[in-house]
Amino acid sequence: MEPQGAAVKALLRANTDAAAARGVFGVPAFGVDDKLFWGFDALPMLRAWMEGDAWFGAGWEASAQVASGLPG
């Protein structure tokens, strides 16, 4: 039995579109404040962010300048 068929599909599409608009392209992805953390291996980094680690001041911005190798 399909729970609420069209409504469930519409909600999934809306959530997928919202995630893509934020730059999400894989799972699991964790969004906290204005930051996105990718994968279970990023959980220590997510924890550091939530605990106010000083690296996120300059380190986060500097890491955003590194080429990803993917076309933008």
JOGIVEN-V849290 format. One record per residue. N is the residue number from 1. OMEGA is omega in whole degrees, -180 to 180 (none if undefined). D_FIRST is the distance of its C-alpha to the first C-alpha in Angstrom with 1 decimal. Layout:
BEGIN
n,omega,d_first
N,OMEGA,D_FIRST
N,OMEGA,D_FIRST
END
This chain:
BEGIN
n,omega,d_first
1,-178,0.0
2,-178,3.8
3,175,6.4
4,175,9.1
5,-174,9.0
6,-180,12.8
7,179,14.0
8,179,12.6
9,179,14.1
10,178,17.2
11,177,17.7
12,179,17.4
13,-180,19.9
14,179,22.2
15,178,22.3
16,178,23.0
17,179,25.7
18,179,27.2
19,179,27.4
20,179,29.1
21,177,31.5
22,180,32.6
23,179,33.2
24,177,30.3
25,-180,29.7
26,179,28.3
27,-5,26.5
28,175,27.1
29,-179,29.2
30,178,30.6
31,178,32.1
32,-175,34.8
33,179,37.3
34,-176,38.1
35,173,37.6
36,179,34.9
37,-172,34.7
38,170,33.0
39,-180,31.7
40,179,32.1
41,178,35.7
42,-179,36.3
43,176,35.6
44,178,39.3
45,176,40.1
46,178,37.6
47,179,39.1
48,178,42.6
49,-177,41.6
50,179,40.4
51,175,43.6
52,-180,45.7
53,-176,47.1
54,-179,50.1
55,-175,49.1
56,175,46.6
57,-177,49.7
58,-176,51.2
59,-179,49.2
60,-179,45.9
61,179,47.7
62,-179,49.8
63,179,46.8
64,-179,45.3
65,180,48.4
66,-180,47.7
67,-179,46.6
68,-176,43.1
69,178,43.8
70,178,41.0
71,-177,41.9
72,none,41.5
END
